[in-house]
Amino acid sequence: MNEHLHNAAHQLELASNSCHYIAEAIERHSAPTQRRTGQAPAPAHASPANVSGSGAAHTR
């Protein structure tokens, strides 16, 4: 059972990192549009990994 939980935690960490990278790419892609239209940038949100308080190390 411990192995299954470890694998699930690893998969969740990989999914979290993937979402983070995708969100950064979208943000970079939309940044020039925001500057041209005079819109304020969206507020920064805490990542789910930081909110969970799991203490797991993340590689970025």
PyRosetta script that sets phi, psi and omega in degrees:
from pyrosetta import init, pose_from_sequence

init()
pose = pose_from_sequence("MNEHLHNAAHQLELASNSCHYIAEAIERHSAPTQRRTGQAPAPAHASPANVSGSGAAHTR")
pose.set_psi(1, -39.2)
pose.set_omega(1, 179.4)
pose.set_phi(2, -60.0)
pose.set_psi(2, -38.0)
pose.set_omega(2, 179.5)
pose.set_phi(3, -64.4)
pose.set_psi(3, -40.6)
pose.set_omega(3, 178.4)
pose.set_phi(4, -63.6)
pose.set_psi(4, -43.0)
pose.set_omega(4, 178.7)
pose.set_phi(5, -65.2)
pose.set_psi(5, -40.0)
pose.set_omega(5, 177.8)
pose.set_phi(6, -63.3)
pose.set_psi(6, -44.0)
pose.set_omega(6, 178.7)
pose.set_phi(7, -64.2)
pose.set_psi(7, -40.4)
pose.set_omega(7, 178.8)
pose.set_phi(8, -64.1)
pose.set_psi(8, -42.6)
pose.set_omega(8, 178.6)
pose.set_phi(9, -62.9)
pose.set_psi(9, -40.3)
pose.set_omega(9, 178.8)
pose.set_phi(10, -64.0)
pose.set_psi(10, -44.0)
pose.set_omega(10, 179.2)
pose.set_phi(11, -63.8)
pose.set_psi(11, -39.1)
pose.set_omega(11, 177.7)
pose.set_phi(12, -65.4)
pose.set_psi(12, -39.0)
pose.set_omega(12, 178.1)
pose.set_phi(13, -64.9)
pose.set_psi(13, -42.0)
pose.set_omega(13, 177.8)
pose.set_phi(14, -63.1)
pose.set_psi(14, -42.1)
pose.set_omega(14, 179.1)
pose.set_phi(15, -65.0)
pose.set_psi(15, -39.9)
pose.set_omega(15, 178.5)
pose.set_phi(16, -62.8)
pose.set_psi(16, -45.0)
pose.set_omega(16, 178.4)
pose.set_phi(17, -63.3)
pose.set_psi(17, -40.3)
pose.set_omega(17, 178.9)
pose.set_phi(18, -62.5)
pose.set_psi(18, -44.5)
pose.set_omega(18, 178.3)
pose.set_phi(19, -62.1)
pose.set_psi(19, -40.1)
pose.set_omega(19, 179.0)
pose.set_phi(20, -60.7)
pose.set_psi(20, -47.4)
pose.set_omega(20, -179.6)
pose.set_phi(21, -64.6)
pose.set_psi(21, -40.0)
pose.set_omega(21, 178.7)
pose.set_phi(22, -65.1)
pose.set_psi(22, -43.7)
pose.set_omega(22, 179.1)
pose.set_phi(23, -62.3)
pose.set_psi(23, -40.4)
pose.set_omega(23, 177.4)
pose.set_phi(24, -63.5)
pose.set_psi(24, -41.2)
pose.set_omega(24, 179.9)
pose.set_phi(25, -64.7)
pose.set_psi(25, -41.8)
pose.set_omega(25, 178.1)
pose.set_phi(26, -63.9)
pose.set_psi(26, -42.4)
pose.set_omega(26, 179.7)
pose.set_phi(27, -62.2)
pose.set_psi(27, -44.2)
pose.set_omega(27, 178.2)
pose.set_phi(28, -63.9)
pose.set_psi(28, -39.9)
pose.set_omega(28, -178.0)
pose.set_phi(29, -67.5)
pose.set_psi(29, -36.6)
pose.set_omega(29, -176.4)
pose.set_phi(30, -90.3)
pose.set_psi(30, -11.2)
pose.set_omega(30, -177.1)
pose.set_phi(31, -58.6)
pose.set_psi(31, -46.1)
pose.set_omega(31, 179.5)
pose.set_phi(32, -61.2)
pose.set_psi(32, -34.7)
pose.set_omega(32, 178.8)
pose.set_phi(33, -65.3)
pose.set_psi(33, -41.6)
pose.set_omega(33, -179.8)
pose.set_phi(34, -63.8)
pose.set_psi(34, -39.9)
pose.set_omega(34, -179.3)
pose.set_phi(35, -66.2)
pose.set_psi(35, -40.0)
pose.set_omega(35, -178.7)
pose.set_phi(36, -67.7)
pose.set_psi(36, -35.9)
pose.set_omega(36, -176.6)
pose.set_phi(37, -89.4)
pose.set_psi(37, -7.0)
pose.set_omega(37, 179.1)
pose.set_phi(38, 78.9)
pose.set_psi(38, 13.8)
pose.set_omega(38, 178.6)
pose.set_phi(39, -75.9)
pose.set_psi(39, 144.8)
pose.set_omega(39, 175.4)
pose.set_phi(40, -74.6)
pose.set_psi(40, 145.4)
pose.set_omega(40, 178.0)
pose.set_phi(41, -64.9)
pose.set_psi(41, 151.7)
pose.set_omega(41, 179.6)
pose.set_phi(42, -65.2)
pose.set_psi(42, 147.3)
pose.set_omega(42, 179.3)
pose.set_phi(43, -66.1)
pose.set_psi(43, 147.2)
pose.set_omega(43, 178.8)
pose.set_phi(44, -75.0)
pose.set_psi(44, 140.2)
pose.set_omega(44, 178.3)
pose.set_phi(45, -115.9)
pose.set_psi(45, 148.6)
pose.set_omega(45, 176.3)
pose.set_phi(46, -68.0)
pose.set_psi(46, 141.1)
pose.set_omega(46, 179.0)
pose.set_phi(47, -73.7)
pose.set_psi(47, 152.8)
pose.set_omega(47, 179.5)
pose.set_phi(48, -57.5)
pose.set_psi(48, -32.0)
pose.set_omega(48, 179.8)
pose.set_phi(49, -65.4)
pose.set_psi(49, -37.3)
pose.set_omega(49, 179.5)
pose.set_phi(50, -74.6)
pose.set_psi(50, -32.8)
pose.set_omega(50, -177.3)
pose.set_phi(51, -73.2)
pose.set_psi(51, -34.0)
pose.set_omega(51, -173.7)
pose.set_phi(52, -67.8)
pose.set_psi(52, -26.4)
pose.set_omega(52, -178.7)
pose.set_phi(53, 69.1)
pose.set_psi(53, 24.7)
pose.set_omega(53, -177.1)
pose.set_phi(54, -71.7)
pose.set_psi(54, -23.5)
pose.set_omega(54, -179.2)
pose.set_phi(55, 76.3)
pose.set_psi(55, 6.8)
pose.set_omega(55, 179.5)
pose.set_phi(56, -72.7)
pose.set_psi(56, 139.6)
pose.set_omega(56, 178.4)
pose.set_phi(57, -77.7)
pose.set_psi(57, 141.0)
pose.set_omega(57, 179.9)
pose.set_phi(58, -120.2)
pose.set_psi(58, 139.5)
pose.set_omega(58, 175.2)
pose.set_phi(59, -102.4)
pose.set_psi(59, 131.3)
pose.set_omega(59, -179.8)
pose.set_phi(60, -135.4)
pose.dump_pdb("model.pdb")
